[in-house]
């Protein structure tokens, strides 16, 4: 049994590596090549920054393709670039825009993993005769008594399991994540040891197809109605002002409301507590109005083999940057109710609710509503 779990020598094990042109995927390819696997690098051409935001001359995706090619040449592995722009535009960018129009706060990285990478690219890897598809995600794949499991990465600050909750059991059987047991510093050290041309390349901070974080500009370019003005309404019914489009707001937001000098708004800070997309209303209120005890999720993907008993004790993450909190999960097919042990503030539709037991990811779904009702 080789290190990837196959009953044959590494040299007879073909592994497709998704190479984005960054440090993590480059080190993934380098480690597997050093271990003797037959590595094939594939880079997906997904978007053009100039088209994404309506500005020309800002395409840095081209640099990423070039970097992936240079790394492959350095490692002596074959490298292919696949044009997935139309698939990515439909499955990820259009979904991102539509989500904002519904008053949600989307997570395009999950959609990308769910569709383009772990569906389309995985299918391509199989067609190439690969035994596995490897990525540079910081997450651990472990084999338990019932098959492959998904666990948090060793370095908590780098863990990306939240973004992979939609991975199916069938996909997980084919996927490998060589970096899950490493820290970022260790990955950088490996990049230097392998003398990779991207060893000092900085990590990407923004959503890949939205340079400089201009989400509203992208949405407005594709769907101008997203920037139609509307009212800012207090939870008590008072109209406090107007806004330039709901795309500029998200649940839990405090800054940028422009209400601090309005009569009646000076006594306490106001937060966005809801977005009424059909009526183009931004609903605001005190922080207490953000507190919720129950979260409703849909399109649940349950990775764990055993279905959860009713009222299963779990911890859940409600945003990628927030720590997991104690909860009870009641699953009903592809929907679930999550009952939080303590109130949480700023739970936003469009985000994911991901359930864990210890470090193991059990499953998750998309948040569609939150209530203050006590359990």
SULGITA-V673163 format. One record per residue. N is the residue number from 1. PSI is psi in whole degrees, 0 to 359 (none if undefined). NEAR is the number of other ideal C-beta (glycine too) atoms within 8 Angstrom. D_CENTER is the distance of its C-alpha to the mean C-alpha in Angstrom with 1 decimal. Layout:
BEGIN
{{N/PSI/NEAR/D_CENTER} {N/PSI/NEAR/D_CENTER}}
END
This chain:
BEGIN
{{1/121/4/32.5} {2/180/10/30.5} {3/342/5/27.6} {4/2/11/25.0} {5/16/6/26.9} {6/143/9/29.1} {7/60/4/32.8} {8/163/6/33.8} {9/154/7/34.1} {10/322/11/31.1} {11/343/7/33.1} {12/11/6/33.1} {13/112/14/29.3} {14/128/10/27.3} {15/121/16/23.7} {16/129/15/21.5} {17/126/15/19.2} {18/109/14/16.3} {19/111/14/17.4} {20/348/10/15.5} {21/0/14/18.4} {22/179/13/16.9} {23/315/14/18.4} {24/310/12/16.2} {25/329/15/16.5} {26/318/17/20.1} {27/323/15/21.0} {28/312/14/19.6} {29/319/17/22.0} {30/317/14/24.8} {31/315/10/24.7} {32/322/13/24.9} {33/319/12/27.6} {34/327/7/29.6} {35/357/8/29.6} {36/6/7/31.2} {37/155/12/28.7} {38/99/9/29.0} {39/133/11/25.9} {40/120/14/24.9} {41/133/16/22.4} {42/129/15/20.5} {43/133/16/18.8} {44/123/12/17.3} {45/107/11/18.6} {46/331/12/16.0} {47/169/13/17.2} {48/123/8/19.8} {49/323/13/19.3} {50/317/11/22.8} {51/323/7/22.2} {52/324/12/18.8} {53/8/13/20.6} {54/20/7/24.2} {55/135/7/25.3} {56/157/4/26.9} {57/15/5/27.0} {58/21/9/23.6} {59/103/8/22.1} {60/359/8/20.7} {61/326/12/18.9} {62/322/7/22.4} {63/321/8/22.6} {64/318/12/19.6} {65/318/12/21.4} {66/317/9/24.6} {67/318/14/23.2} {68/321/17/21.9} {69/318/11/25.3} {70/320/10/27.1} {71/317/17/25.3} {72/319/13/26.3} {73/320/8/29.8} {74/323/10/30.0} {75/347/12/29.1} {76/35/5/31.3} {77/153/10/28.8} {78/149/6/28.5} {79/133/13/25.7} {80/145/8/24.8} {81/125/11/22.8} {82/134/10/21.8} {83/102/6/21.6} {84/21/12/18.6} {85/314/10/18.7} {86/320/7/19.9} {87/316/10/17.4} {88/319/15/14.4} {89/317/10/16.2} {90/314/8/16.8} {91/332/11/13.8} {92/303/15/11.1} {93/313/14/13.2} {94/321/10/15.7} {95/321/11/13.3} {96/314/13/11.8} {97/314/13/15.4} {98/325/9/16.6} {99/317/11/14.3} {100/323/14/15.7} {101/335/12/19.1} {102/3/9/18.8} {103/24/10/18.3} {104/172/10/14.7} {105/96/10/11.9} {106/164/10/9.0} {107/87/11/5.3} {108/334/12/5.9} {109/324/8/3.4} {110/315/12/3.6} {111/322/13/7.0} {112/313/13/7.7} {113/319/13/7.5} {114/327/9/9.3} {115/285/12/11.8} {116/314/14/12.7} {117/304/12/12.0} {118/1/12/12.8} {119/297/10/15.2} {120/311/10/17.0} {121/322/16/16.9} {122/320/13/17.6} {123/319/8/20.5} {124/318/11/21.8} {125/318/13/21.8} {126/319/9/23.9} {127/334/6/26.2} {128/4/9/26.8} {129/21/5/28.1} {130/151/11/25.4} {131/337/7/25.3} {132/158/13/21.7} {133/123/15/18.5} {134/141/14/17.3} {135/169/12/14.3} {136/20/15/13.9} {137/145/11/11.0} {138/89/14/12.3} {139/151/14/12.8} {140/134/12/16.2} {141/119/13/17.5} {142/149/7/20.8} {143/118/7/23.5} {144/193/7/25.0} {145/335/2/28.0} {146/19/5/26.1} {147/198/9/24.1} {148/139/10/20.8} {149/157/13/18.6} {150/126/13/15.2} {151/158/13/15.8} {152/155/10/14.3} {153/161/15/15.1} {154/317/7/18.5} {155/108/10/17.5} {156/322/6/15.8} {157/340/5/14.8} {158/355/9/12.8} {159/131/11/11.3} {160/17/10/7.9} {161/326/14/8.8} {162/322/11/6.9} {163/354/11/3.7} {164/15/13/6.9} {165/334/15/8.9} {166/2/9/9.7} {167/130/13/11.5} {168/166/9/15.1} {169/320/9/18.1} {170/319/6/19.6} {171/318/11/16.7} {172/329/14/16.5} {173/333/8/20.2} {174/341/10/19.8} {175/153/14/16.9} {176/146/10/17.7} {177/82/13/15.9} {178/342/9/18.9} {179/357/13/17.4} {180/335/13/16.4} {181/8/6/19.8} {182/157/11/20.0} {183/165/8/19.5} {184/322/10/18.4} {185/320/6/22.1} {186/323/8/23.2} {187/316/13/20.9} {188/320/10/22.5} {189/321/8/25.8} {190/320/12/25.4} {191/321/14/24.5} {192/320/9/27.8} {193/321/6/29.7} {194/356/12/28.8} {195/45/6/29.7} {196/140/13/26.6} {197/349/7/26.8} {198/13/13/23.3} {199/326/11/24.1} {200/8/4/24.1} {201/130/7/21.3} {202/155/4/19.2} {203/149/5/15.4} {204/135/6/13.4} {205/328/3/12.8} {206/168/8/11.9} {207/134/8/9.6} {208/322/8/11.4} {209/9/12/13.4} {210/83/12/14.4} {211/141/10/16.8} {212/18/5/18.0} {213/22/7/15.5} {214/70/9/17.8} {215/314/10/15.6} {216/322/11/18.8} {217/319/9/20.7} {218/312/15/18.4} {219/316/15/18.5} {220/324/12/22.2} {221/327/8/22.9} {222/325/8/21.7} {223/86/9/22.7} {224/334/7/25.4} {225/344/6/25.9} {226/340/14/22.7} {227/22/12/24.8} {228/135/8/27.8} {229/162/8/29.3} {230/190/12/29.8} {231/148/11/30.9} {232/119/13/29.6} {233/134/13/31.0} {234/154/11/31.6} {235/339/9/31.0} {236/2/5/34.8} {237/348/5/35.1} {238/137/7/36.3} {239/118/7/35.2} {240/342/12/34.4} {241/198/9/33.6} {242/163/7/31.6} {243/162/12/28.3} {244/9/6/27.4} {245/135/13/24.6} {246/343/14/22.0} {247/339/12/19.2} {248/1/9/20.1} {249/154/9/19.5} {250/152/8/17.0} {251/133/13/18.0} {252/350/10/19.2} {253/139/10/20.0} {254/318/8/23.5} {255/153/4/24.2} {256/13/5/25.3} {257/337/12/26.8} {258/31/5/30.3} {259/356/11/32.1} {260/335/7/33.5} {261/1/5/36.9} {262/142/9/37.2} {263/131/4/40.0} {264/356/7/38.8} {265/4/10/35.5} {266/340/7/36.9} {267/326/4/37.2} {268/152/4/33.6} {269/147/6/30.2} {270/146/12/28.4} {271/156/14/24.7} {272/120/14/22.8} {273/351/10/23.0} {274/158/7/22.2} {275/117/13/21.9} {276/87/11/24.5} {277/315/9/23.4} {278/324/4/26.5} {279/7/7/28.8} {280/44/11/26.8} {281/137/11/27.2} {282/117/14/25.3} {283/128/12/26.5} {284/162/14/27.0} {285/181/12/28.7} {286/166/8/29.2} {287/326/8/26.6} {288/333/6/28.2} {289/348/9/27.1} {290/343/13/23.4} {291/135/10/24.2} {292/154/13/23.2} {293/343/11/24.0} {294/137/12/22.7} {295/130/15/19.3} {296/132/13/19.2} {297/154/16/16.4} {298/173/9/16.6} {299/46/7/15.4} {300/133/13/15.3} {301/115/11/14.6} {302/108/9/16.9} {303/321/13/16.6} {304/141/9/19.6} {305/317/5/22.8} {306/126/5/24.8} {307/146/5/24.1} {308/142/11/24.0} {309/156/5/27.3} {310/129/6/27.6} {311/39/7/26.9} {312/132/10/24.9} {313/125/6/24.3} {314/175/13/20.8} {315/149/10/18.6} {316/148/15/15.4} {317/129/14/12.5} {318/346/11/12.2} {319/155/8/9.9} {320/328/8/7.8} {321/358/3/11.0} {322/149/8/13.5} {323/158/4/15.5} {324/145/7/16.0} {325/157/13/19.0} {326/142/8/21.7} {327/169/13/21.7} {328/132/11/23.4} {329/131/14/21.7} {330/110/11/23.8} {331/135/12/22.4} {332/87/6/24.2} {333/242/5/23.1} {334/11/6/19.7} {335/162/11/19.9} {336/155/11/20.2} {337/131/11/21.5} {338/118/15/20.3} {339/112/11/23.2} {340/141/15/22.4} {341/326/7/25.1} {342/151/6/25.1} {343/142/8/24.1} {344/148/11/20.8} {345/140/9/20.6} {346/32/9/18.3} {347/120/12/16.3} {348/129/12/14.8} {349/141/12/14.6} {350/337/11/11.5} {351/173/12/9.3} {352/148/14/8.8} {353/115/14/11.7} {354/130/12/11.4} {355/140/14/14.9} {356/156/15/16.4} {357/111/7/20.0} {358/231/4/20.5} {359/354/6/18.0} {360/130/10/17.5} {361/124/15/14.5} {362/321/12/16.4} {363/185/12/14.1} {364/176/14/12.3} {365/179/15/12.3} {366/132/10/11.7} {367/127/16/13.8} {368/348/7/16.8} {369/158/7/19.3} {370/143/10/20.6} {371/151/8/24.3} {372/356/8/26.5} {373/133/6/28.7} {374/147/4/29.6} {375/none/7/29.4}}
END
